Amino acid sequence: MITNNDINQYIKYLEANGFFYTLNQEVNESENGYENMSLVCLDMVLSINRQYYNFVVPRIKMFGRKYSGIKTIDDLDDLLSSKTNTDFFDVWNYKHIQRVEILRDLVRVLKEKKDYYWNDEKKEIDFFRNILNDMDIRNNEIIKINGIGLASFQYLKMLVGIPTVKPDIHIKRSISAALKKENINDIDTIKIIESSSENINVSPRDIDRFIWMKFSMKSKNDIGWDNNNKEWK
């Protein structure tokens, strides 16, 4: 169970590590994410266990150039329907049948939501921002897709501009270091980051970006649980 003391401890950890200084020095990136749901879906699926800048970004850019007319969920659904799994390898330059199947399942779920709730009053990205924000993070149709877990679902929410966080290893390490606890679960991780960001009036993405920079610059040999001090080093 997360307490107010946990939140305060985490905020103190951010302060001690220079978060507020770097926040004042940096220009924050847009919180709006993509304006194209086809790219949102591709980004989420391509990002599963892959390096973002070396692997995902080049494929997103290539798809955007090659398939500039594919913008909506319906567009992407039509493209997927016209291709076999192996045919789709050439579409996104990725030979991975399971990933194509994950993409198909994700698009199917989102299209079902759109077919049922769509009222033509909003941009598609705004529509899905509301849909995803209303979903139960513990149990929903997207998390139930084979190959998609809570972390990927949270990342999908971030891609459409929802202020939240993906409970990845760097974020968990920072919380362990702040609270001197091991094995912080995903739900508690999300709660701590969202509550901390609300308390100090910043976006969860600001915290996520800072922590990612802090921990990703350390070598693997420098990172680990210090049993003596009960913290991540």
Secondary structure, DSSP 8 states (H G I E B T S, - for coil): ---HHHHHHHHHHHHHTTHHHHHHHS----SS--S-HHHHHHHHHHTTTS-IIIIIHHHHHHHHHHTTT--SHHHHHHHHHTS-TTTHHHHHT---HHHHHHHHHHHHHHHHHHHHH--SSS-HHHHHHHHHHTS-TTS-TTTTSTT--HHHHHHHHHHTT-S-----HHHHHHHHHHHT-S---HHHHHHHHHHHHHHTT--HHHHHHHHHHHHHTS-GGG-SEETTTTEE-
